[in-house]
Every structure is written in structure tokens, then in C-alpha cells.
Amino acid sequence: MSPRPRSDNSKRNQYRLRMSDEELKKLEFCCEKLLLTKSEVIRSGLDAMYQKALKK
């Protein structure tokens, strides 16, 4: 079996975070309703905050 090819946008960096039970419930709710992974929801939120910061 050959190794999986790397994409041009590989995600090599990891970051751990702590969240409350309420925040975890919100994350899981978003995942369920939007049919996204936790990582996708978090990246989407990061993108939204980045765009907001660019406007300041």
C-alpha cells in the first residue's frame, strides 16, 4: 500500500483547547445541524473572526 498523497493545504499543526460543557454542546449541535466535523466548525469560526478582524 502506498502512502496517502499530501495535499497542498495539508494540516500539520495541532492545537488543543479547553471548553465548558455548554460550549461543547454548542459545538456538537452545530456539527449535527450543519453536517460538519468539529474541526470544520472551528475553522469556519476562525475564518469568520479573521474576516471581522481585517475590517478593523
N, C-alpha and C positions, 0 to 999 in steps of 0.2 A: 504494500500500500504506500503510495507516495504522500508526502506531507501536503497539508492544505495550503493552497497558494495564498500569499499575503495580498491584501488589498492595498490600494494607495492611501486609504484612510484607516489604517489599522489602529486599533485602540489598545495601545501598550500600557497606558497609565491607569493605575487604580487609585481609588480614594474611598476610604471608609467614613461613615458618618453615623452619629447617634441621633435618634429621633424618639419622640414620645409615642405612646400608644395611639394617641389621636392623630398624629402626623402619619404614622404607619397605616392607619385605617383610611386616611385620605388618599395616600399613595395607592393602596390596594384597590380602592374604589375607582380611582382614575384608570388604573390598569384594566379593571374589569369592564368599565363602560366604554373605554376608548380602544380596547383590544390591543394594548401596547404592553411592552415589558416595563419593569420598574426602571431599568436603565433608560429606555426611550422616553418615559415620562420625565425623569430627572433631566435628561439632556434637553428636552423641549423647554422645560422651565428655565434652564440655564440660558438657552438661546433667547428666550423672552426677556430675561433680566439683562442680558448683554445688549440687546437692541434698545432697551429702556435707558441703560447707562450711556450708550452712544449719543442719545438725544440730549443729554445734559451738558 
